[in-house]
């Protein structure tokens, strides 16, 4: 079983994905600090968006086996520069969230994550649960609870 750290900007869907992976009902709340769970680490988007807090993400990545770079399919830009994956000595995967949103541009976000250095990319809609099982399989986590499907409009 591999431990995953979720890194992405605010409102990219990190907390919603974490809830879907844990089989919890999807409900929005603002992540104010790093939540270190059994197989997941959920991080606030401000840590990626603020230069002085970025070092905390680097340090917390050592607590995980896999680093997950999240970008919403509705993003107008990416905060991940080219070849950023070489900055950690952990496996790095890309996760595209909100793939079913009407404003989604999945091919563009996929190209950003490939440019950042992600060789493995997952396509997820945390609200419907689409793609969540593939992440479970990749992390070798036995599914205890099936991710719940809701019609909530949360991130």
N, C-alpha and C positions, 0 to 999 in steps of 0.2 A: 504494500500500500504506500503510495507516494503522497507527500504533503504538497499542496499548491498554494502559492501566494498570488493574489489577484492585484494587479497594478493597472491603473488607468485614471483618466481625469474624472473630475466630478460629473456625475450623471451618466457615466458610460455603462452602468449596469452591473457593477461589481457586487453590491449588496444584494440586488435582486437575484443574480446568478448564485451567490452564496446561499440564499434562501431556497432556491430551486434545487441546488445540489444537496442540501440538508433535508429536503422534503417538507419544508415549512411553507405555510401560506405566504404568498407574495404580498408584502406590505412595505410601503416606503418609510424609511427612516434615514436620517442623515448620519453617516458614520463619522464620528468625531475623533476617534483614536484607532489605533491598530487593534483589531480583534484577532487573537491567536486561538483558533479552535483546534480540534483534534487533527483534522486533515486539511483544514483551510486557514489561510490568513487573509483577512479582509482589511484593506488599507483605505484611508481617506484620500480622495482625489487631490486634495490640497498638497499632499506630500509630493506628488508628481509635478504639480503646477507651481510649486514654490522652490526656488533654487536651494535655499538653506535647509529645507526639509528632505530634499532628495537623497541625502546621505542615509537617512533613516531607512529608506526603501532598500538601499544597497545592503545595509546591515541586516535587515529582516529577511532578505532573500536567502541568507545563510541558514535560516530556520526551516527552509523549505527544500524539497527535492526538485520541484518544478516551479519556474516563474511563468505566470500567465499575464501576457500583455493584452489588455482589453481595449478595444475601440468599438464604439457604437457605429452601426451602419448608417446612422444619421449624422455623423460628425462632419463638419465642414473642413477639418484639418486634423492632423495627428501630432501629438507631442513627442512621439518616438522618433528620434533621428535615425538616419541610415546606419546600419551595422551596430546598433546599440546592444544587441544580444551578446556581443563579445565582451561586454563589461562585467558579466557575472560568470562564475564557473559552475553554473547550474544549467540544466536543460531549460530552454525557453520555448514556450508555445504561444501562438496568437489565438485570441478568442474574439470573434466578431459577434456582438450582441445586437438585439433589436432587428434581426434580419427580415422580419415580416412587416416592419413599419412601412407605410406608404412612401415615406421620404428616404427609404434605405437605398444606399448605393454600395452594395456588397463588393462588386469588382474593384472599385476605387479603394475601399478599406483593405481588401485583400492585398492589393499592390503595396499599400503603405506598410503592412505587417511583413510582407516578403522583403521589402526594402530595408526594414529594421533588422532583418536576419531570421525571422521565424520560418522554419521549414515545415512545421506542422501547424495547421490552422483549423480551428473548430468554428462552426457556424451555429449560433444559438439564439433561440427565442425563449428566454427564461419564463415568460408569462404563460406560454403554451406548453413549455417543457421540451420543445423541439431541440434536438442536439445535445441535451443534458446527459442522456445515457452514454453517448460517445465519450464524454469527458470522464464519466465513471469508469468505463472500460479502460481508457487510457491510463488513468491513475491506479487502476487495479483495486478499486474500492467496491466492496460488495454493496449492492443497493439494499438498504434496510427498509427505507420508505420510498415508494414511487413518487417522483416529483409531482406536486399537485398542479392541476391546470386551473387557472382563474381567468376572469375577464377583466381584471383590474388594470387600470391605466397607470401603472407605476414604472419606474425606471429600474 
